[in-house]
Amino acid sequence: MERIKKGLLRYATGIEVVLALLILLGVTIALTSVVRYLTIIPQSDTTNIYEVLQNFLSIALLLVIGIELVLMLLTHSPTSVLELVLFAIARKMLVYSETMLELLIATAAIAIVFAIKKYLLDEKQLTFIKKTQNKQRTKLEQPQNIEDLVHYLEDEKYDNQIKEGKEFTVGNLKLKVDSVVDGVVKDMKIERIDDKGM
């Protein structure tokens, strides 16, 4: 049963990556429309410049939303979700809002997004979420880098936070964290226990 769950998780992750690639491909192709508008804007007169600029901003912001959607699919982070919502609101506000009430609602929505980022997702919580995601991933996959390895070991055997000087034992190897920047392991020493050398 556990093997089926792991297989389904890998399959779902693969589908997400494929979707992200397709969206990114679509965004790349659509960039030609933005470039085309750069040639149309200088030729526009005062009667249709507003409509041309509105269309230009609409396409540009839609492409930004597409890029943010790709980031959300790949990272699964709360920050990327909020940024996607923020750009969607901004597009609605700048391009399609016609009344003062719509502008006020969009402004209130943006303020709510910023409040969520400030008060509900502070830096410590974001670091905790990132570590939790790394732990969940490394439970199902072999660690691919130093940071994943340390999170894996910490999840399996240890309870404290990662900090400089922390040591882990794996078989006949001793791993010592040398440098941590913003919660990310940057440097680690690996020493053989049997011969006490690097």
C-alpha positions, 0 to 999 in steps of 0.5 A, spaced: 500 500 500 505 504 501 508 503 495 502 505 491 502 511 495 509 513 493 507 511 486 501 516 485 505 521 489 511 521 484 505 520 478 502 527 481 508 530 481 510 529 474 503 531 472 504 538 475 511 538 472 508 537 465 503 542 466 508 547 469 512 546 462 506 547 458 504 553 461 511 556 461 511 554 453 504 558 452 507 564 456 513 564 452 509 563 445 505 569 448 511 574 449 510 575 441 504 579 442 507 583 448 513 585 443 508 586 437 504 591 442 510 595 443 510 596 435 503 598 435 503 603 441 507 608 438 503 608 432 496 609 436 493 616 436 489 619 442 483 616 440 485 609 441 491 609 445 487 608 452 484 601 449 491 599 446 495 600 453 489 597 456 490 591 452 497 591 453 497 591 460 492 585 460 496 581 456 503 583 460 499 581 467 496 575 464 503 572 462 505 574 469 500 570 472 502 564 468 509 565 471 506 565 478 502 559 477 508 555 474 512 557 481 506 555 485 505 548 481 513 547 483 514 550 490 507 549 493 509 555 498 504 559 501 508 565 498 507 563 491 499 562 492 499 569 495 503 572 490 498 569 484 492 572 488 495 578 488 497 579 481 490 576 479 487 582 483 492 587 480 490 585 473 483 586 475 484 592 478 488 595 473 485 593 466 477 591 468 475 596 474 470 601 471 467 604 478 470 606 484 466 601 488 470 595 484 477 599 485 475 599 493 474 592 493 480 590 489 484 595 494 481 592 500 483 585 497 490 587 496 490 589 503 488 583 506 493 579 502 499 583 505 496 582 512 496 575 511 503 575 509 505 580 514 501 577 520 499 569 518 506 568 514 512 571 518 519 569 516 519 563 522 513 560 519 515 560 512 522 557 514 518 552 518 513 550 512 519 550 508 523 545 512 516 541 513 516 540 505 523 538 505 522 533 510 515 530 507 519 530 500 525 526 503 521 521 507 519 518 500 525 520 496 533 519 497 536 526 499 538 529 493 543 535 496 546 536 503 540 540 505 535 535 504 540 530 507 540 534 514 532 535 514 532 527 512 536 525 518 533 531 523 526 528 521 528 521 522 532 521 529 533 528 531 528 534 534 532 540 535 533 545 529 539 545 525 545 550 527 552 550 526 556 545 529 551 540 529 553 533 528 550 527 525 552 520 524 551 515 518 554 508 518 561 510 519 561 517 517 560 523 521 557 529 518 558 536 522 554 542 520 559 548 518 555 554 516 548 555 516 545 562 512 537 563 513 536 556 515 539 553 509 545 549 510 551 552 506 557 548 508 558 541 511 564 537 513 564 529 512 569 525 517 570 518 517 569 515 524 574 509 523 580 513 521 578 520 524 580 524 517 577 528 512 
